[in-house]
Amino acid sequence: MYKVWKLLLLSGCLAVSSLAGAQDDQAPGQAQANQGAGKRAELAQRLPTLQNIYGRQHLSLNGRWHYIVDPYETGFYNYRRQPFDQSATGAGGFYDDRKPRSKDDAVEYDFDGSPTLAVPADWNSQNAKLEFYEGTVWLRQKFNAEPKQGKRYFLYFGAVNYEAHVYLNGKKLGSHKGGFTPFQFEVTDRLLKGGNTVVVKADNTRHQDDIPTVNTDWWNYGGITRDVLLAETPDTYIEDYQIQLAKGDMGRIEGYVQMSGARRAQDVTIAIAELGVKTTVKTDANGRAAVSIALPKNKVRYWSPEDPKLYAVSIAGATDTLNDRIGLRTITTRGHDILLNGKSVFLRGVSLHDENPLIPGRLRGEGDMRMMLQWAKDMNCNYVRLAHYPHSEEMMKLADEMGLMVWAEVPVYWTISWEKPEVYANAAQQLTDLVVRDKNRASVVIWSIGNETPVSPVRTEFMGRLADTVRKLDSTRLVGAALEVHRNGDVVTVEDPLADKIDLASFNQYAGWYWSNNKEMLKFSFKVDYNKPVLVTEFGADALGGYHADVDTKWSEEYQDQLYKNTFKLLDAIPGLRGITPWILTDFRSPRRPHPEYQDYWNRKGLISETGKKKLAFYTLKSYYDHKQQQYK
């Protein structure tokens, strides 16, 4: 456990390179001035984001934020493209939110007179002029605060796509890269009693050396896309914890508790009242304590899709208490089998994006998320692949509650800059942030380190290191990735050196769509020589909802439906097949799909159209899953 904590600290330092690194563009002397913020804030910035953020006292900063579109970044650079971010004169950036000092003082921006956007949400779906916009938008929110003595305060962002620079009351807190993971800044020493102003420079410009890279197949929604909270903690607080069954052991909880603050050494009690379980551990000088709890025999209801039981868990120290709802389950493999709580299971899944097909933009809240997950359950799914990036914390908690196993993924996607250390550091940080945030969610059974990454020695080393990283962070779950496949004549071979580093023979395949067709695809067969469970992570065909023709006419619902029926025959012939996640639950927007008649910038592989209409293949997949459920009873 101590090695895991060292890894978390290292990852925290990687985060600081992106957070504090933004201070490099300050004027001389500014960095030294900021050092006076206090040693406590400096330490907090190096630590992981608050665990179970919604279990904390917090003030929501969601709502209408004033915004300024800034394609030339005039609020960040002067006309010579020199940064005046946090300039000594204070006459520079939009972060100042400055008003004219006199009649002859020209200020070329005004947040008060600017339009507003809903936060959390993307800007692309809220203003037609911004539909395809990639670049900088400045957003401002004002709020009142009443900071208390003996409390600490954190400005928390669920996600900002992609690069965020954050300012509080005109002073820079730092920056963050990564469009789908949370980040925070301690603001205890910067929060004012009464009125405060937060300004965010959000930039969704794609770059080759980012994660994901330039080339993707989903809409690049920009903005503050998840909750913004001002969270309050005691001076010494529960920073992190893991309460999960030990790997392969249904009779014992193994985990840890981590305290942060001046009184890090203290007694902490972990209790599950419904099971009559209570244990007290003593955290060391670093605030760390291992947790090991023997569970009563024959009393535990283990979490599963059929019985998604969640237990109320209390973690109480001398200075802080947190409550969570946690499911207890094990997930392992044995040869070709995936074992949930020791029993072989077939993963009846579907892939989905964090996007509402009915109302443009990211999923807006619990209602949208429940709709998507309920559609999956309506097909008799017990599993979802949340592609191709981390979805929200609320989505994971809903999957816990509704009984859906989850494949959770980071956006290491297609061809990125494998050889660059800073790119690896970015990928490793996003993976770490995902694991740290969701490690107590019973629904998460697979950490995915990437999708469709072409084989090369440098790629395999990069991905192998990610696999090692996730195993050090969490040994209780499976590690997956969408492996590469090769076609040789009529045989499709799964052959990828990355398979040696992961737990599954998992791969995407598009027989009948990107290669072959409905008439010819059944002549192919799959060769998978790994003694691991086979999980087919994508297959499918585009179909325009409501367009009907014969089974040989592409873009029709009939073609998609027949392709699903053919695919089931192909995949069921693989001896180790233990799950599938067809691509995809609903149609979704993509700039890569411009065909005016059939696509109109939509990927039409959804089983549900953008109007919410279920296509023929939806019912075909449900019938297949009904059969699989009976087979694995």
C-alpha positions, 0 to 999 in steps of 0.5 A: 500500500505504501508503494501505491501511495508513493505512486499517487504522490508522484502522479500529484507532482505530475499534476503540479507540472500542469498546474504550477507550470502555468505560472512560468508565463508570469512577470518577474517577481510574480512567482516569488510573490505567490509563494507567500500563499502558505505551505499548506496550500502548496502541499494540498496542490500536490495531492489528489482531488477530493474523494467523494466530492458530493459527500462534502459541504459545498457551494455550487457555482453552476448556473449562468456564466458570462463569456467572451469568445477570444479566437486570437487570445487577446485576453492572454497575449499582446499583439506581439504574441507575448503573454501578459498573463498576470502582468505586473501592470495589471493592465493585461488579461481578461482575468482582471475583469477590469472596468475603465478607471476614467473616461479616457481609459479604454477597456476592450472587453466587458463581462457584464455586457457579454452573453451567458452560457449554462455551466455545466455544459459545452458552448458548441450546443448553446450558440449556433455560431460556436457549433464548430468552434475550437479555441479560447472562451473566457467564462466568469462567475461571481459568488458570495462566500463566508469562509470559516476559521479552521476550515479549508476551501477547494475550488473544484472542477469536474471537467473543463475541455481541454486546457483550463487556466483558472483565476480567483479574484484576479489572481491565477490559481493554476492550469490543467490539461485534460478534458474529462478528469477533475481538478481542484485548487486550494483557495483557503488563503485567497477566498474573500468574505463576501463577493468573489469572482472566478474566471476560467480560460477554456481552450478546446483546441486539438493538438498532436501532443495532447490526450486525445490527439488531433484525430478523433471520431466524436464532437470536440465539445468545449467549455466547463462541461461538469460541475464547479463546486467550492468545497469545504473541509476541516483543517485536517480532512479525509483526503482519500480512501479505498474500501473494496473486497480484496482481489479474489477474496469475498470474505475480506475488505482490504484498503486504506485511509489517507488524512491530509493536514496538520493532525494526520496521525489519528484514529479513524473508524470504518463502520458498515452498520448493516453488517455489524462491522466496525474497525479502528485504525491508526494513521501514521505521521504521513496520514496513512493507514491500511484497512483490513476487515473480516466480513461476517459469513453468510451475511453479505449481499454481494453487488451484481447487476441482478442485485446491485446492493450498496452498503452505507459506509462511514469513515470517521476520524477525530477531525472529519467524517465521510459517508459513502455507499459502496458495493462489495464484489469481486471480479477476476478471470480464470482461463476464458471465464470472467468471474463476478463474485466467483461465478462465470458471467457473460458481459451483455454490453453496449458502448456509449458516449457522454452525449445526449442524442435528443438535445445537443451537447454533453449529458446535462445531469442525472436525468440524461444519464439515467435515460442512457443507462435505462436504454441499455437496461431495456436491451437486457444489458448488464454492462456498458463501455463508457467510451472513449474517455472518463465519464462523470462521477455521477454516471459511475454512481448511477451504474452502481445503483442501477446494476450495470458493470462498467468498462472505464476508459482514458482517451489514448486513442488511435495514433498519438505522440508515443515517443514524447515523455510529456505525452506519456505523463499526460496519459498516466495522469488522466488514468491516475485521476480516473482510478483515484476518483472511481476506485470505490465504485463496484460497477467499475470492473475494467480499467481500459488504457486505450482504444485502437492503437496501431502496433509499434515498439514505442506504442507497446512500451507506452501502453505497457507502462500504462498497464503497470501504472493502473495495476499499482494503483488498483489490483482488484479490477481487470485491465483492458484495451482495444487490441489490434487485429489482422486479416489474412485471407478469410481469417481475422487474427487477434495478435498484439503484443499488448495482450501480454499486459492486459487481462482480456483478449479484447478487440474491435472488428467491423466485418460487414461495414468497413470491410466485406458486406452482409453477403460475404462476411459469414465466410470469415472466422476469428483466430484468438489464441490467448487463454483469456476471456474474449471481449469484442469491444466494437462492431456495427454498421451505420443506419439512418433511423427510419430509412428502410430497404433490403438487407443488402442496402447500406445505411438502412435499418435492415442492413444494420439489423442483418449485420448484427445477426451475422455478427452473432454467428461469427462471434459465437464461434469463438470458444472464449467469447465472454462479452460484447459491447456493440458500437453504439447505443445512440447516434452521436455527433462527429465532424468526421461524418459529413455525408449530407443525406445519411450522416449530416455530421452524425455517426449513425451506428447507434441502435437508437436514433437522434430522435430516440427511436429504437432501430430494428437492431435494438430488438435483435440485440435484446433477443440475443442478450435474453438468450445469453442470460438464460445460457449463463444462469 
